[in-house]
């Protein structure tokens, strides 16, 4: 009985680890995307942010 409980606990912890890794990967992708957009905006501000002529 204890062995089965230990296996269930390990599987549960592994699931949490998978979710944590997926969260880190998603956060990294989002942060990288924001950084790329900011760099593009800094290099070519007139193309990305078109200003209306008054």
Rosetta silent file (secondary structure, phi, psi, omega in degrees, C-alpha in Angstrom):
SEQUENCE: XXXXXXXXXXXXXXXXXXXXXXXXXXXXXXXXXXXXXXXXXXXXXXXXXXXXXX
SCORE:     score description
SCORE:     0.000 S_00000001
   1 L     0.000  -43.816 -179.858    0.000    0.000    0.000 S_00000001
   2 H   -65.035  -36.104  179.410    2.800    2.413    0.886 S_00000001
   3 H   -63.379  -44.293  179.036    4.569    1.578   -2.380 S_00000001
   4 H   -63.766  -39.568  178.795    1.470    2.413   -4.427 S_00000001
   5 H   -65.374  -38.314  178.709    1.034    5.665   -2.500 S_00000001
   6 H   -66.054  -40.061  178.496    4.691    6.555   -3.157 S_00000001
   7 H   -64.483  -43.759  178.713    4.265    5.912   -6.896 S_00000001
   8 H   -62.983  -40.662  179.109    1.149    8.091   -7.024 S_00000001
   9 H   -64.901  -42.614  179.303    2.977   10.845   -5.131 S_00000001
  10 H   -63.339  -42.431  178.951    5.976   10.666   -7.510 S_00000001
  11 H   -64.158  -38.593  177.619    3.725   10.846  -10.547 S_00000001
  12 H   -64.159  -41.438  178.843    1.947   13.845   -9.046 S_00000001
  13 H   -68.245  -37.298  177.746    5.241   15.604   -8.391 S_00000001
  14 H   -64.463  -36.874  176.624    6.443   14.852  -11.895 S_00000001
  15 H   -62.501  -41.037  178.041    3.252   16.422  -13.250 S_00000001
  16 H   -65.373  -37.893  178.914    3.940   19.549  -11.239 S_00000001
  17 H   -64.906  -39.490  178.884    7.491   19.622  -12.557 S_00000001
  18 H   -63.606  -42.126  179.279    6.207   19.400  -16.140 S_00000001
  19 H   -65.727  -39.732  179.068    3.824   22.285  -15.515 S_00000001
  20 H   -64.749  -42.428  178.753    6.620   24.330  -13.920 S_00000001
  21 H   -65.342  -41.766  178.445    8.951   23.711  -16.874 S_00000001
  22 H   -62.507  -37.436  178.751    6.190   24.605  -19.335 S_00000001
  23 H   -65.432  -42.164  178.998    5.559   27.823  -17.397 S_00000001
  24 H   -64.718  -42.867  179.600    9.241   28.767  -17.530 S_00000001
  25 H   -62.912  -44.972  179.894    9.407   28.053  -21.261 S_00000001
  26 H   -63.201  -42.285  179.065    6.285   30.121  -21.949 S_00000001
  27 H   -63.336  -40.157  178.896    7.588   33.012  -19.860 S_00000001
  28 H   -64.279  -42.141  179.458   10.921   32.896  -21.685 S_00000001
  29 H   -63.621  -44.196 -179.890    9.220   32.935  -25.083 S_00000001
  30 H   -64.341  -44.495 -179.885    7.032   35.886  -24.099 S_00000001
  31 H   -63.332  -41.943  178.720    9.983   37.819  -22.638 S_00000001
  32 H   -63.836  -41.728  177.739   12.090   37.135  -25.731 S_00000001
  33 H   -60.946  -44.026  178.805    9.241   38.280  -27.988 S_00000001
  34 H   -63.712  -39.508  179.304    8.858   41.514  -26.058 S_00000001
  35 H   -64.754  -42.865  178.913   12.614   42.111  -26.223 S_00000001
  36 H   -62.465  -43.723  179.435   12.685   41.556  -29.986 S_00000001
  37 H   -63.296  -41.054  179.001    9.773   43.950  -30.476 S_00000001
  38 H   -65.751  -38.199  178.477   11.459   46.600  -28.315 S_00000001
  39 H   -66.815  -43.971  177.970   14.719   46.263  -30.258 S_00000001
  40 H   -61.940  -40.851  179.062   12.905   46.550  -33.581 S_00000001
  41 H   -65.303  -36.831  179.345   11.009   49.560  -32.264 S_00000001
  42 H   -70.896  -36.928 -177.699   14.257   51.197  -31.121 S_00000001
  43 H   -76.450  -41.430 -176.657   15.999   50.564  -34.443 S_00000001
  44 L  -128.227   69.557 -176.366   13.112   51.548  -36.715 S_00000001
  45 H   -66.336  -29.981 -177.193   10.723   53.742  -34.719 S_00000001
  46 H   -74.342  -28.170 -179.316    9.215   55.409  -37.794 S_00000001
  47 H   -79.321  -44.332 -176.623    8.226   52.129  -39.416 S_00000001
  48 H   -74.779  -46.575 -178.266    6.672   50.475  -36.378 S_00000001
  49 L  -106.992   84.113 -179.953    5.063   53.600  -34.882 S_00000001
  50 L   -72.812  127.478  179.922    3.723   55.530  -37.826 S_00000001
  51 L   -97.953  140.604  177.007    2.872   59.066  -36.808 S_00000001
  52 L   -79.030  138.308  176.552    0.048   60.952  -38.434 S_00000001
  53 L   -82.205  132.486 -179.538    0.975   64.215  -40.053 S_00000001
  54 L   -90.192    0.000    0.000   -1.034   67.136  -38.690 S_00000001
